[in-house]
Amino acid sequence: MIIGFIGLGAMGKPMAHNLIKANFQLNVFDVNEKAVEELVLLGAEKCSSPQEIAKKCELVITMLPNAKIVESVMLGDGGMLAGIKAGQIIVDMSSVAPHTTKKMAQFVEKKGAKYIDAPVSGGVSGATAGTLTIMVGGHQETVAKARPVLDKLGRIQHIGEVGAGDAVKIVNNLLLGANMAAVAEALVLGVKAGLKPETMYNIIKSSSGRSYALEAKMPNFILKGEFAPGFAVDLQYKDLELAVETGKNLGVPMPVTNSAQQVYEMARAKGLGREDISAIIKVWEDLLNVQVRGDVIE
């Protein structure tokens, strides 16, 4: 099967590399020429536009930063829509709102092709290891055809029809963002109350307040004072914005999500946008002149 891959960023580049290692014939496009050349050296073929990718490939994967870019790659000048053929499969692995996915799917299906949304969880490490959780929305028959490719990128969870993958990704990342904000606020409160960070970690991780945000981010980032992502503040902010947007679209009040998003907005205002989401703790640390640092002691 001839595969196209559009979007060779921090996630897309290692994902594309894994497809090359799996011996797929891969065609790539990105506005970043350096990223393209790196993949060409590994065995990919360079294409000059999304349209050329669509013309040459049986299945095309897009892994793009936001909905605006997804729409531009699909519908803009030199976009995929001009090259899409009947029987093709388009797999968007970007994180966008469900209504954006359904809109793109309508354009693609009018061409006689099929559309799948397949956002992922697992970060750069999961993309590199090929162990991503892939949340797929699409018709079962189409998903089955795409499975041999997606299996090389991670573990597939077929959620439902087109848009369902994006919906569950939004729900998951809403919880991650809100949990991380709560963890940061709680840890600073504990330090101000005279607690040692190590004590809090060892108690909470086996108590009802435990969460992924605590267990993954406290020992590996916060206690060390090392905040290289990981999953960046800017990306978490975008995902919370998607949740708010989806809530407005569906008439769902989102007071907790709105509050959490403001924490990330404050972090971005402090210049922390490219640091790991755990860096939001520095908003409270700087405000209260404390630090949550130490060693994990069992």
Order of alpha helices (4+ residues) and beta strands (2+ residues): beta-alpha-beta-alpha-beta-alpha-beta-alpha-beta-alpha-beta-beta-alpha-beta-alpha-beta-alpha-alpha-alpha-alpha-alpha-alpha
